[in-house]
Amino acid sequence: HSARGARLNVGGQAVGSLLTGLERAAELAERPGVESGLAALEGLAAKTLMAMRG
């Protein structure tokens, strides 16, 4: 039961970091170098999915 709670906690943290990443990507999108910002966001999304799958 506690393992399940820990996984939910990790998932919640991952979602939080993904939202932070989205905010950063939105800021970066307003500047030159949008491609690198999107690439970083894709990498973050992949890490988030892997963390949530555990």
PQR file with spaces between the fields and no chain letter, atoms N, CA, C, O and H, PARSE charges and radii, in Angstrom:
ATOM       1  N    HIS     1       0.831   -1.200    0.000 -0.4000 1.5000
ATOM       2  CA   HIS     1       0.000    0.000    0.000 -0.0000 2.0000
ATOM       3  C    HIS     1       0.870    1.257    0.000  0.5500 1.7000
ATOM       4  O    HIS     1       0.591    2.223   -0.710 -0.5500 1.4000
ATOM       5  N    SER     2       1.928    1.223    0.809 -0.4000 1.5000
ATOM       6  CA   SER     2       2.806    2.391    0.873 -0.0000 2.0000
ATOM       7  C    SER     2       3.563    2.574   -0.440  0.5500 1.7000
ATOM       8  O    SER     2       3.862    3.702   -0.832 -0.5500 1.4000
ATOM       9  H    SER     2       2.154    0.438    1.386  0.4000 1.0000
ATOM      10  N    ALA     3       3.876    1.466   -1.124 -0.4000 1.5000
ATOM      11  CA   ALA     3       4.564    1.560   -2.410 -0.0000 2.0000
ATOM      12  C    ALA     3       3.676    2.279   -3.419  0.5500 1.7000
ATOM      13  O    ALA     3       4.154    3.073   -4.230 -0.5500 1.4000
ATOM      14  H    ALA     3       3.633    0.550   -0.806  0.4000 1.0000
ATOM      15  N    ARG     4       2.375    1.990   -3.359 -0.4000 1.5000
ATOM      16  CA   ARG     4       1.435    2.642   -4.270 -0.0000 2.0000
ATOM      17  C    ARG     4       1.395    4.147   -4.001  0.5500 1.7000
ATOM      18  O    ARG     4       1.377    4.952   -4.932 -0.5500 1.4000
ATOM      19  H    ARG     4       1.987    1.345   -2.701  0.4000 1.0000
ATOM      20  N    GLY     5       1.382    4.515   -2.726 -0.4000 1.5000
ATOM      21  CA   GLY     5       1.379    5.930   -2.370 -0.0000 2.0000
ATOM      22  C    GLY     5       2.639    6.623   -2.843  0.5500 1.7000
ATOM      23  O    GLY     5       2.597    7.759   -3.315 -0.5500 1.4000
ATOM      24  H    GLY     5       1.397    3.861   -1.969  0.4000 1.0000
ATOM      25  N    ALA     6       3.770    5.927   -2.715 -0.4000 1.5000
ATOM      26  CA   ALA     6       5.039    6.507   -3.166 -0.0000 2.0000
ATOM      27  C    ALA     6       5.014    6.738   -4.670  0.5500 1.7000
ATOM      28  O    ALA     6       5.499    7.759   -5.159 -0.5500 1.4000
ATOM      29  H    ALA     6       3.804    5.004   -2.332  0.4000 1.0000
ATOM      30  N    ARG     7       4.443    5.780   -5.400 -0.4000 1.5000
ATOM      31  CA   ARG     7       4.378    5.931   -6.867 -0.0000 2.0000
ATOM      32  C    ARG     7       3.476    7.106   -7.235  0.5500 1.7000
ATOM      33  O    ARG     7       3.796    7.860   -8.154 -0.5500 1.4000
ATOM      34  H    ARG     7       4.049    4.952   -5.003  0.4000 1.0000
ATOM      35  N    LEU     8       2.358    7.272   -6.535 -0.4000 1.5000
ATOM      36  CA   LEU     8       1.476    8.409   -6.800 -0.0000 2.0000
ATOM      37  C    LEU     8       2.203    9.713   -6.510  0.5500 1.7000
ATOM      38  O    LEU     8       2.056   10.694   -7.240 -0.5500 1.4000
ATOM      39  H    LEU     8       2.098    6.660   -5.789  0.4000 1.0000
ATOM      40  N    ASN     9       2.992    9.715   -5.433 -0.4000 1.5000
ATOM      41  CA   ASN     9       3.742   10.915   -5.071 -0.0000 2.0000
ATOM      42  C    ASN     9       4.740   11.250   -6.172  0.5500 1.7000
ATOM      43  O    ASN     9       4.849   12.409   -6.573 -0.5500 1.4000
ATOM      44  H    ASN     9       3.111    8.918   -4.840  0.4000 1.0000
ATOM      45  N    VAL    10       5.464   10.259   -6.664 -0.4000 1.5000
ATOM      46  CA   VAL    10       6.423   10.471   -7.745 -0.0000 2.0000
ATOM      47  C    VAL    10       5.702   10.970   -8.990  0.5500 1.7000
ATOM      48  O    VAL    10       6.188   11.871   -9.673 -0.5500 1.4000
ATOM      49  H    VAL    10       5.375    9.317   -6.338  0.4000 1.0000
ATOM      50  N    GLY    11       4.542   10.385   -9.288 -0.4000 1.5000
ATOM      51  CA   GLY    11       3.758   10.830  -10.439 -0.0000 2.0000
ATOM      52  C    GLY    11       3.342   12.279  -10.301  0.5500 1.7000
ATOM      53  O    GLY    11       3.400   13.042  -11.265 -0.5500 1.4000
ATOM      54  H    GLY    11       4.147    9.653   -8.734  0.4000 1.0000
ATOM      55  N    GLY    12       2.921   12.663   -9.097 -0.4000 1.5000
ATOM      56  CA   GLY    12       2.520   14.041   -8.848 -0.0000 2.0000
ATOM      57  C    GLY    12       3.677   15.007   -9.033  0.5500 1.7000
ATOM      58  O    GLY    12       3.519   16.084   -9.607 -0.5500 1.4000
ATOM      59  H    GLY    12       2.875   12.043   -8.313  0.4000 1.0000
ATOM      60  N    GLN    13       4.852   14.604   -8.537 -0.4000 1.5000
ATOM      61  CA   GLN    13       6.039   15.443   -8.702 -0.0000 2.0000
ATOM      62  C    GLN    13       6.390   15.569  -10.178  0.5500 1.7000
ATOM      63  O    GLN    13       6.767   16.644  -10.644 -0.5500 1.4000
ATOM      64  H    GLN    13       4.980   13.728   -8.071  0.4000 1.0000
ATOM      65  N    ALA    14       6.265   14.461  -10.916 -0.4000 1.5000
ATOM      66  CA   ALA    14       6.592   14.471  -12.340 -0.0000 2.0000
ATOM      67  C    ALA    14       5.659   15.408  -13.090  0.5500 1.7000
ATOM      68  O    ALA    14       6.096   16.165  -13.956 -0.5500 1.4000
ATOM      69  H    ALA    14       5.959   13.587  -10.538  0.4000 1.0000
ATOM      70  N    VAL    15       4.365   15.358  -12.755 -0.4000 1.5000
ATOM      71  CA   VAL    15       3.401   16.244  -13.410 -0.0000 2.0000
ATOM      72  C    VAL    15       3.733   17.699  -13.084  0.5500 1.7000
ATOM      73  O    VAL    15       3.662   18.571  -13.950 -0.5500 1.4000
ATOM      74  H    VAL    15       4.009   14.743  -12.052  0.4000 1.0000
ATOM      75  N    GLY    16       4.097   17.951  -11.823 -0.4000 1.5000
ATOM      76  CA   GLY    16       4.456   19.308  -11.429 -0.0000 2.0000
ATOM      77  C    GLY    16       5.657   19.817  -12.212  0.5500 1.7000
ATOM      78  O    GLY    16       5.675   20.959  -12.671 -0.5500 1.4000
ATOM      79  H    GLY    16       4.154   17.243  -11.120  0.4000 1.0000
ATOM      80  N    SER    17       6.667   18.952  -12.360 -0.4000 1.5000
ATOM      81  CA   SER    17       7.854   19.369  -13.098 -0.0000 2.0000
ATOM      82  C    SER    17       7.548   19.525  -14.585  0.5500 1.7000
ATOM      83  O    SER    17       8.149   20.356  -15.265 -0.5500 1.4000
ATOM      84  H    SER    17       6.653   18.025  -11.987  0.4000 1.0000
ATOM      85  N    LEU    18       6.605   18.717  -15.087 -0.4000 1.5000
ATOM      86  CA   LEU    18       6.216   18.855  -16.489 -0.0000 2.0000
ATOM      87  C    LEU    18       5.520   20.196  -16.709  0.5500 1.7000
ATOM      88  O    LEU    18       5.768   20.868  -17.710 -0.5500 1.4000
ATOM      89  H    LEU    18       6.117   18.041  -14.534  0.4000 1.0000
ATOM      90  N    LEU    19       4.648   20.589  -15.775 -0.4000 1.5000
ATOM      91  CA   LEU    19       3.966   21.881  -15.897 -0.0000 2.0000
ATOM      92  C    LEU    19       4.975   23.024  -15.831  0.5500 1.7000
ATOM      93  O    LEU    19       4.865   24.001  -16.571 -0.5500 1.4000
ATOM      94  H    LEU    19       4.446   20.043  -14.962  0.4000 1.0000
ATOM      95  N    THR    20       5.960   22.896  -14.940 -0.4000 1.5000
ATOM      96  CA   THR    20       7.014   23.910  -14.851 -0.0000 2.0000
ATOM      97  C    THR    20       7.761   23.974  -16.173  0.5500 1.7000
ATOM      98  O    THR    20       8.091   25.058  -16.655 -0.5500 1.4000
ATOM      99  H    THR    20       6.050   22.102  -14.339  0.4000 1.0000
ATOM     100  N    GLY    21       8.028   22.810  -16.761 -0.4000 1.5000
ATOM     101  CA   GLY    21       8.715   22.748  -18.046 -0.0000 2.0000
ATOM     102  C    GLY    21       7.900   23.411  -19.151  0.5500 1.7000
ATOM     103  O    GLY    21       8.449   24.081  -20.026 -0.5500 1.4000
ATOM     104  H    GLY    21       7.760   21.929  -16.370  0.4000 1.0000
ATOM     105  N    LEU    22       6.586   23.217  -19.101 -0.4000 1.5000
ATOM     106  CA   LEU    22       5.720   23.839  -20.103 -0.0000 2.0000
ATOM     107  C    LEU    22       5.783   25.361  -19.984  0.5500 1.7000
ATOM     108  O    LEU    22       5.842   26.067  -20.990 -0.5500 1.4000
ATOM     109  H    LEU    22       6.140   22.673  -18.390  0.4000 1.0000
ATOM     110  N    GLU    23       5.772   25.859  -18.750 -0.4000 1.5000
ATOM     111  CA   GLU    23       5.864   27.303  -18.546 -0.0000 2.0000
ATOM     112  C    GLU    23       7.180   27.836  -19.097  0.5500 1.7000
ATOM     113  O    GLU    23       7.218   28.874  -19.757 -0.5500 1.4000
ATOM     114  H    GLU    23       5.724   25.285  -17.932  0.4000 1.0000
ATOM     115  N    ARG    24       8.265   27.104  -18.814 -0.4000 1.5000
ATOM     116  CA   ARG    24       9.583   27.517  -19.311 -0.0000 2.0000
ATOM     117  C    ARG    24       9.615   27.474  -20.828  0.5500 1.7000
ATOM     118  O    ARG    24      10.157   28.375  -21.468 -0.5500 1.4000
ATOM     119  H    ARG    24       8.235   26.260  -18.278  0.4000 1.0000
ATOM     120  N    ALA    25       9.037   26.433  -21.404 -0.4000 1.5000
ATOM     121  CA   ALA    25       9.025   26.305  -22.867 -0.0000 2.0000
ATOM     122  C    ALA    25       8.237   27.455  -23.489  0.5500 1.7000
ATOM     123  O    ALA    25       8.608   27.976  -24.541 -0.5500 1.4000
ATOM     124  H    ALA    25       8.596   25.701  -20.884  0.4000 1.0000
ATOM     125  N    ALA    26       7.143   27.846  -22.827 -0.4000 1.5000
ATOM     126  CA   ALA    26       6.348   28.971  -23.339 -0.0000 2.0000
ATOM     127  C    ALA    26       7.170   30.251  -23.317  0.5500 1.7000
ATOM     128  O    ALA    26       7.104   31.057  -24.245 -0.5500 1.4000
ATOM     129  H    ALA    26       6.841   27.423  -21.973  0.4000 1.0000
ATOM     130  N    GLU    27       7.952   30.434  -22.241 -0.4000 1.5000
ATOM     131  CA   GLU    27       8.820   31.609  -22.174 -0.0000 2.0000
ATOM     132  C    GLU    27       9.883   31.550  -23.271  0.5500 1.7000
ATOM     133  O    GLU    27      10.156   32.547  -23.940 -0.5500 1.4000
ATOM     134  H    GLU    27       8.005   29.779  -21.487  0.4000 1.0000
ATOM     135  N    LEU    28      10.482   30.361  -23.446 -0.4000 1.5000
ATOM     136  CA   LEU    28      11.526   30.201  -24.458 -0.0000 2.0000
ATOM     137  C    LEU    28      10.972   30.403  -25.863  0.5500 1.7000
ATOM     138  O    LEU    28      11.670   30.900  -26.747 -0.5500 1.4000
ATOM     139  H    LEU    28      10.260   29.552  -22.903  0.4000 1.0000
ATOM     140  N    ALA    29       9.707   30.013  -26.068 -0.4000 1.5000
ATOM     141  CA   ALA    29       9.100   30.108  -27.394 -0.0000 2.0000
ATOM     142  C    ALA    29       8.992   31.566  -27.848  0.5500 1.7000
ATOM     143  O    ALA    29       8.903   31.845  -29.044 -0.5500 1.4000
ATOM     144  H    ALA    29       9.139   29.609  -25.350  0.4000 1.0000
ATOM     145  N    GLU    30       9.002   32.489  -26.887 -0.4000 1.5000
ATOM     146  CA   GLU    30       8.913   33.908  -27.240 -0.0000 2.0000
ATOM     147  C    GLU    30      10.270   34.476  -27.624  0.5500 1.7000
ATOM     148  O    GLU    30      10.366   35.615  -28.082 -0.5500 1.4000
ATOM     149  H    GLU    30       9.075   32.263  -25.916  0.4000 1.0000
ATOM     150  N    ARG    31      11.324   33.677  -27.436 -0.4000 1.5000
ATOM     151  CA   ARG    31      12.681   34.114  -27.742 -0.0000 2.0000
ATOM     152  C    ARG    31      13.238   33.317  -28.911  0.5500 1.7000
ATOM     153  O    ARG    31      12.642   32.322  -29.322 -0.5500 1.4000
ATOM     154  H    ARG    31      11.245   32.752  -27.064  0.4000 1.0000
ATOM     155  N    PRO    32      14.371   33.741  -29.449 -0.5600 1.5000
ATOM     156  CA   PRO    32      15.049   32.911  -30.452  0.2800 2.0000
ATOM     157  C    PRO    32      15.455   31.579  -29.842  0.5500 1.7000
ATOM     158  O    PRO    32      15.675   31.484  -28.634 -0.5500 1.4000
ATOM     159  N    GLY    33      15.553   30.557  -30.673 -0.4000 1.5000
ATOM     160  CA   GLY    33      15.969   29.252  -30.171 -0.0000 2.0000
ATOM     161  C    GLY    33      14.794   28.406  -29.724  0.5500 1.7000
ATOM     162  O    GLY    33      14.920   27.602  -28.800 -0.5500 1.4000
ATOM     163  H    GLY    33      15.374   30.634  -31.654  0.4000 1.0000
ATOM     164  N    VAL    34      13.645   28.580  -30.376 -0.4000 1.5000
ATOM     165  CA   VAL    34      12.450   27.825  -30.023 -0.0000 2.0000
ATOM     166  C    VAL    34      12.695   26.325  -30.159  0.5500 1.7000
ATOM     167  O    VAL    34      12.219   25.536  -29.342 -0.5500 1.4000
ATOM     168  H    VAL    34      13.542   29.233  -31.127  0.4000 1.0000
ATOM     169  N    GLU    35      13.432   25.938  -31.182 -0.4000 1.5000
ATOM     170  CA   GLU    35      13.653   24.507  -31.432 -0.0000 2.0000
ATOM     171  C    GLU    35      14.302   23.832  -30.231  0.5500 1.7000
ATOM     172  O    GLU    35      13.902   22.735  -29.841 -0.5500 1.4000
ATOM     173  H    GLU    35      13.819   26.579  -31.846  0.4000 1.0000
ATOM     174  N    SER    36      15.307   24.487  -29.643 -0.4000 1.5000
ATOM     175  CA   SER    36      15.987   23.870  -28.505 -0.0000 2.0000
ATOM     176  C    SER    36      15.049   23.782  -27.305  0.5500 1.7000
ATOM     177  O    SER    36      15.121   22.829  -26.529 -0.5500 1.4000
ATOM     178  H    SER    36      15.632   25.378  -29.961  0.4000 1.0000
ATOM     179  N    GLY    37      14.175   24.764  -27.152 -0.4000 1.5000
ATOM     180  CA   GLY    37      13.212   24.726  -26.057 -0.0000 2.0000
ATOM     181  C    GLY    37      12.232   23.572  -26.224  0.5500 1.7000
ATOM     182  O    GLY    37      11.905   22.881  -25.259 -0.5500 1.4000
ATOM     183  H    GLY    37      14.116   25.538  -27.783  0.4000 1.0000
ATOM     184  N    LEU    38      11.765   23.367  -27.454 -0.4000 1.5000
ATOM     185  CA   LEU    38      10.845   22.263  -27.726 -0.0000 2.0000
ATOM     186  C    LEU    38      11.533   20.921  -27.532  0.5500 1.7000
ATOM     187  O    LEU    38      10.930   19.982  -27.012 -0.5500 1.4000
ATOM     188  H    LEU    38      12.031   23.929  -28.238  0.4000 1.0000
ATOM     189  N    ALA    39      12.792   20.825  -27.948 -0.4000 1.5000
ATOM     190  CA   ALA    39      13.541   19.580  -27.772 -0.0000 2.0000
ATOM     191  C    ALA    39      13.686   19.266  -26.285  0.5500 1.7000
ATOM     192  O    ALA    39      13.549   18.113  -25.876 -0.5500 1.4000
ATOM     193  H    ALA    39      13.281   21.587  -28.371  0.4000 1.0000
ATOM     194  N    ALA    40      13.962   20.287  -25.479 -0.4000 1.5000
ATOM     195  CA   ALA    40      14.094   20.090  -24.039 -0.0000 2.0000
ATOM     196  C    ALA    40      12.761   19.644  -23.449  0.5500 1.7000
ATOM     197  O    ALA    40      12.722   18.785  -22.568 -0.5500 1.4000
ATOM     198  H    ALA    40      14.073   21.224  -25.812  0.4000 1.0000
ATOM     199  N    LEU    41      11.671   20.229  -23.936 -0.4000 1.5000
ATOM     200  CA   LEU    41      10.354   19.867  -23.436 -0.0000 2.0000
ATOM     201  C    LEU    41      10.013   18.428  -23.791  0.5500 1.7000
ATOM     202  O    LEU    41       9.451   17.702  -22.971 -0.5500 1.4000
ATOM     203  H    LEU    41      11.703   20.927  -24.652  0.4000 1.0000
ATOM     204  N    GLU    42      10.350   18.011  -25.012 -0.4000 1.5000
ATOM     205  CA   GLU    42      10.098   16.622  -25.409 -0.0000 2.0000
ATOM     206  C    GLU    42      10.863   15.660  -24.515  0.5500 1.7000
ATOM     207  O    GLU    42      10.335   14.622  -24.116 -0.5500 1.4000
ATOM     208  H    GLU    42      10.807   18.601  -25.678  0.4000 1.0000
ATOM     209  N    GLY    43      12.104   16.003  -24.201 -0.4000 1.5000
ATOM     210  CA   GLY    43      12.910   15.167  -23.316 -0.0000 2.0000
ATOM     211  C    GLY    43      12.287   15.086  -21.933  0.5500 1.7000
ATOM     212  O    GLY    43      12.253   14.016  -21.325 -0.5500 1.4000
ATOM     213  H    GLY    43      12.533   16.846  -24.525  0.4000 1.0000
ATOM     214  N    LEU    44      11.793   16.218  -21.431 -0.4000 1.5000
ATOM     215  CA   LEU    44      11.157   16.255  -20.113 -0.0000 2.0000
ATOM     216  C    LEU    44       9.887   15.415  -20.113  0.5500 1.7000
ATOM     217  O    LEU    44       9.620   14.694  -19.151 -0.5500 1.4000
ATOM     218  H    LEU    44      11.821   17.088  -21.925  0.4000 1.0000
ATOM     219  N    ALA    45       9.100   15.501  -21.188 -0.4000 1.5000
ATOM     220  CA   ALA    45       7.866   14.724  -21.276 -0.0000 2.0000
ATOM     221  C    ALA    45       8.175   13.228  -21.276  0.5500 1.7000
ATOM     222  O    ALA    45       7.472   12.450  -20.631 -0.5500 1.4000
ATOM     223  H    ALA    45       9.317   16.085  -21.970  0.4000 1.0000
ATOM     224  N    ALA    46       9.212   12.827  -21.988 -0.4000 1.5000
ATOM     225  CA   ALA    46       9.594   11.414  -22.032 -0.0000 2.0000
ATOM     226  C    ALA    46      10.005   10.936  -20.647  0.5500 1.7000
ATOM     227  O    ALA    46       9.623    9.843  -20.227 -0.5500 1.4000
ATOM     228  H    ALA    46       9.783   13.459  -22.512  0.4000 1.0000
ATOM     229  N    LYS    47      10.788   11.753  -19.929 -0.4000 1.5000
ATOM     230  CA   LYS    47      11.209   11.391  -18.569 -0.0000 2.0000
ATOM     231  C    LYS    47      10.000   11.285  -17.658  0.5500 1.7000
ATOM     232  O    LYS    47       9.925   10.384  -16.823 -0.5500 1.4000
ATOM     233  H    LYS    47      11.098   12.641  -20.269  0.4000 1.0000
ATOM     234  N    THR    48       9.047   12.208  -17.817 -0.4000 1.5000
ATOM     235  CA   THR    48       7.853   12.215  -16.974 -0.0000 2.0000
ATOM     236  C    THR    48       7.041   10.938  -17.170  0.5500 1.7000
ATOM     237  O    THR    48       6.595   10.322  -16.202 -0.5500 1.4000
ATOM     238  H    THR    48       9.108   12.939  -18.496  0.4000 1.0000
ATOM     239  N    LEU    49       6.853   10.543  -18.435 -0.4000 1.5000
ATOM     240  CA   LEU    49       6.098    9.322  -18.722 -0.0000 2.0000
ATOM     241  C    LEU    49       6.793    8.104  -18.129  0.5500 1.7000
ATOM     242  O    LEU    49       6.137    7.225  -17.571 -0.5500 1.4000
ATOM     243  H    LEU    49       7.215   11.043  -19.222  0.4000 1.0000
ATOM     244  N    MET    50       8.121    8.046  -18.248 -0.4000 1.5000
ATOM     245  CA   MET    50       8.859    6.911  -17.699 -0.0000 2.0000
ATOM     246  C    MET    50       8.727    6.885  -16.181  0.5500 1.7000
ATOM     247  O    MET    50       8.590    5.812  -15.592 -0.5500 1.4000
ATOM     248  H    MET    50       8.654    8.760  -18.701  0.4000 1.0000
ATOM     249  N    ALA    51       8.765    8.053  -15.540 -0.4000 1.5000
ATOM     250  CA   ALA    51       8.647    8.120  -14.089 -0.0000 2.0000
ATOM     251  C    ALA    51       7.256    7.671  -13.635  0.5500 1.7000
ATOM     252  O    ALA    51       7.116    6.990  -12.619 -0.5500 1.4000
ATOM     253  H    ALA    51       8.877    8.925  -16.018  0.4000 1.0000
ATOM     254  N    MET    52       6.241    8.053  -14.388 -0.4000 1.5000
ATOM     255  CA   MET    52       4.872    7.699  -14.010 -0.0000 2.0000
ATOM     256  C    MET    52       4.610    6.212  -14.206  0.5500 1.7000
ATOM     257  O    MET    52       3.858    5.609  -13.440 -0.5500 1.4000
ATOM     258  H    MET    52       6.355    8.606  -15.214  0.4000 1.0000
ATOM     259  N    ARG    53       5.224    5.617  -15.224 -0.4000 1.5000
ATOM     260  CA   ARG    53       5.045    4.186  -15.438 -0.0000 2.0000
ATOM     261  C    ARG    53       5.776    3.380  -14.374  0.5500 1.7000
ATOM     262  O    ARG    53       5.377    2.265  -14.037 -0.5500 1.4000
ATOM     263  H    ARG    53       5.835    6.107  -15.846  0.4000 1.0000
ATOM     264  N    GLY    54       6.848    3.959  -13.852 -0.4000 1.5000
ATOM     265  CA   GLY    54       7.614    3.330  -12.783 -0.0000 2.0000
ATOM     266  C    GLY    54       8.170    1.990  -13.172  0.5500 1.7000
ATOM     267  O    GLY    54       8.839    1.342  -12.368 -0.5500 1.4000
ATOM     268  H    GLY    54       7.171    4.865  -14.126  0.4000 1.0000
